[in-house]
Amino acid sequence: MTDTPRRAAINDAAVVWSVPTEELAARLPVSPLIIIMHGYGSHENDLISLAPLLPEGTVAASLRAPLLAPHPIENGFSWFTITEPGNPRVSGLDDAAASVIDWLDRVEQTYGTPPSVSGLGFSQGGAMAVHLLRTAPERFATAVNLSGFVASGQVHGDRAMAELRRPVFWGRDVADPIITNDAVERTQDWLPSHSDLTAKLYPGIHHGVSQEEITDVAEFLSEHLFGRATPASATDA
């Protein structure tokens, strides 16, 4: 009897890498890996355009979320099901995080283990970047949360994350029309006590990403992955 998979898997064939796959065996064991996760209804080809703007010496992998986004979205994907806006069931994020970690295990078995792994995501993908830290804080070096939030509920790695205090970057606009006030307030309350938080506001980006923000993200990653940049001053949103 075979086991029935309890969650949707990451599609290995859909991953978009920032370097040719034939170079991964040589590059990955010596290069920090940045896992890029798109927003709701988007796909793996969206945020890979950010890869050239990330610190030199990193390797980026843009994943396709494991769930097909429902009608009326066409050819788009989601990391977890939207129930109450800004307050999804934590079990959905748990399943998605487990699928990403399963994918990471396969990558490391095939190409070798990178010196560090970070998550970077937008909106739902930003929530996922933080949730990966909550799930396996010993496995991930940093998280970049762009216009995302922290899910409510307890995750088994929360206590360890609070002890390790991994660096987290949270960028957003106070005029974001998508992320609810409750989700923002929850994130404001939770992240400072569980991470080394850099929180910045970008007026005018609404639910989006700006060049200024990505420049700040690159500086943040350079500092925490390579120790080669002056840390940006953290401002709590």
C-alpha positions in Angstrom: 0.0 0.0 0.0 1.3 3.4 -0.9 1.0 6.6 1.2 -1.3 9.3 -0.2 0.5 12.7 -0.2 -1.1 15.0 2.3 0.0 18.2 0.6 0.8 19.6 -2.8 4.5 19.4 -3.8 6.7 22.1 -5.3 7.1 21.5 -9.0 10.8 21.0 -9.6 10.5 21.5 -13.3 8.9 24.9 -12.9 11.6 26.4 -10.7 13.4 29.3 -12.4 17.1 29.7 -11.4 19.2 32.8 -11.6 22.1 30.7 -13.0 22.1 27.8 -15.5 21.2 24.5 -13.9 24.4 23.0 -15.2 26.3 25.4 -12.9 24.4 24.6 -9.8 26.6 21.7 -8.6 29.6 24.1 -8.6 27.9 27.3 -7.5 25.4 26.2 -4.8 27.8 24.7 -2.2 29.7 28.1 -2.1 26.8 30.6 -2.7 24.0 31.6 -0.3 20.6 30.5 -1.7 17.7 32.9 -1.9 14.3 31.3 -2.3 12.0 33.7 -4.1 8.2 33.3 -3.6 5.6 35.2 -5.6 2.3 36.6 -4.5 -1.2 35.3 -4.8 -2.3 34.5 -8.3 1.1 35.0 -9.8 3.8 32.5 -10.9 7.5 31.7 -10.8 8.5 34.0 -13.7 7.3 37.1 -11.9 9.9 38.0 -9.2 12.9 36.3 -10.8 13.5 39.7 -12.4 14.7 40.8 -8.9 17.6 38.3 -9.0 20.1 40.6 -10.8 19.5 43.2 -8.1 20.3 40.9 -5.2 23.9 40.7 -3.8 26.6 39.4 -6.1 27.6 35.8 -5.1 24.1 34.6 -4.3 22.0 32.1 -6.2 18.3 32.6 -6.5 15.5 30.1 -7.2 12.0 31.3 -7.9 9.4 28.7 -7.0 5.9 28.2 -8.3 3.4 28.0 -5.4 1.9 24.5 -5.1 -1.8 25.4 -5.3 -3.7 26.6 -8.4 -5.4 29.9 -7.7 -9.2 29.6 -8.2 -11.4 31.4 -10.7 -11.4 34.1 -11.9 -7.6 34.0 -11.9 -6.1 32.1 -14.8 -2.7 30.5 -14.9 -1.9 31.8 -11.4 -0.9 30.0 -8.2 -1.2 30.4 -4.5 0.7 29.3 -1.4 -2.3 28.8 0.8 -6.1 29.2 0.6 -7.5 32.6 1.3 -10.2 32.3 4.0 -10.5 35.4 6.2 -8.4 38.1 4.5 -5.1 38.6 6.3 -5.8 35.7 8.6 -5.4 32.4 6.7 -5.5 29.0 8.5 -2.0 28.4 9.9 -2.2 24.8 8.7 -2.2 26.0 5.1 1.1 27.8 5.6 2.5 24.8 7.5 1.8 22.6 4.5 3.3 25.1 2.1 6.4 25.5 4.2 6.8 21.7 4.5 6.6 21.5 0.7 9.3 24.1 0.3 11.6 22.3 2.8 11.0 19.0 1.0 12.1 20.8 -2.3 15.1 22.2 -0.5 16.1 18.7 0.7 15.9 17.5 -2.9 18.0 20.4 -4.1 20.7 19.8 -1.5 20.8 16.1 -2.3 21.3 16.8 -5.9 23.6 19.9 -6.0 25.0 20.2 -2.5 24.3 22.3 0.6 24.6 26.1 0.3 26.3 28.0 3.1 23.0 29.6 4.0 19.4 29.7 2.8 17.0 32.7 2.9 13.4 33.3 1.9 12.3 36.3 0.0 8.7 36.8 -0.9 6.0 39.3 -1.8 2.5 39.4 -0.2 1.6 35.7 0.3 5.2 34.9 -0.5 6.3 37.4 2.2 4.2 35.5 4.7 5.8 32.3 3.5 9.3 33.8 4.0 8.6 34.4 7.6 6.8 31.1 8.0 9.8 29.2 6.8 11.7 30.8 9.7 8.9 29.8 12.1 9.0 26.3 10.8 12.7 25.6 10.7 14.6 28.6 12.2 17.8 26.6 12.3 17.6 26.0 8.5 17.1 29.6 7.3 19.4 32.5 7.8 17.1 35.5 7.0 13.7 36.3 5.7 12.6 39.2 3.4 8.9 40.0 3.8 7.7 42.4 1.1 4.1 43.6 1.7 3.3 40.5 3.6 2.4 39.5 7.1 2.7 37.0 9.9 0.1 34.3 10.2 -1.8 34.0 13.5 -1.5 30.8 15.5 1.4 28.8 17.0 4.1 27.2 15.0 6.5 24.6 16.5 9.6 26.6 15.7 8.4 29.9 17.3 10.3 29.5 20.5 13.5 28.6 18.8 13.0 31.5 16.4 12.6 33.9 19.4 15.9 32.6 20.8 17.9 32.7 17.6 16.4 36.1 16.5 17.2 35.7 12.8 17.3 38.9 10.7 14.0 39.8 9.1 13.3 42.6 6.6 9.8 43.9 6.4 8.9 46.5 3.8 5.5 47.9 3.1 3.3 51.0 2.5 0.9 52.2 5.2 -1.6 52.7 2.3 -1.4 49.1 1.2 -5.0 48.3 0.1 -4.6 44.6 0.3 -3.1 43.6 3.7 -5.7 44.2 6.5 -5.0 46.4 9.5 -5.4 43.4 11.8 -2.7 41.5 9.8 -0.3 44.5 10.0 -0.9 45.0 13.7 -0.3 41.3 14.3 3.0 41.5 12.4 4.1 44.6 14.2 3.5 42.9 17.5 5.0 39.5 16.7 8.2 40.2 14.7 10.1 42.4 17.1 10.0 39.7 19.8 11.0 36.9 17.5 13.6 38.4 15.1 16.2 41.0 14.6 13.8 43.2 12.7 14.5 45.8 10.0 11.1 47.4 9.2 10.8 50.1 6.6 8.0 52.1 5.0 7.8 53.0 1.3 5.1 55.6 0.7 3.4 55.3 -2.7 4.2 51.7 -3.5 0.7 50.6 -2.2 0.7 46.8 -2.7 3.9 46.7 -4.7 7.7 46.8 -4.7 9.9 49.8 -5.5 13.5 50.2 -6.7 14.4 51.9 -3.4 13.0 48.9 -1.5 15.0 46.4 -3.4 18.1 48.4 -3.0 17.5 48.3 0.8 16.8 44.5 0.6 20.2 44.0 -1.3 22.0 46.0 1.5 20.2 44.0 4.2 21.2 40.7 2.5 24.8 41.8 1.9 25.2 42.6 5.6 23.6 39.5 7.0 24.8 36.9 4.4 28.3 38.3 3.7 29.0 41.0 6.4 30.1 43.4 3.7 27.6 46.3 4.0 26.9 48.9 6.6 23.6 47.8 8.2 20.7 50.0 7.4 19.0 51.6 10.5 15.9 49.7 11.5 12.7 51.6 11.8 9.7 49.9 13.2 6.7 50.4 10.9 
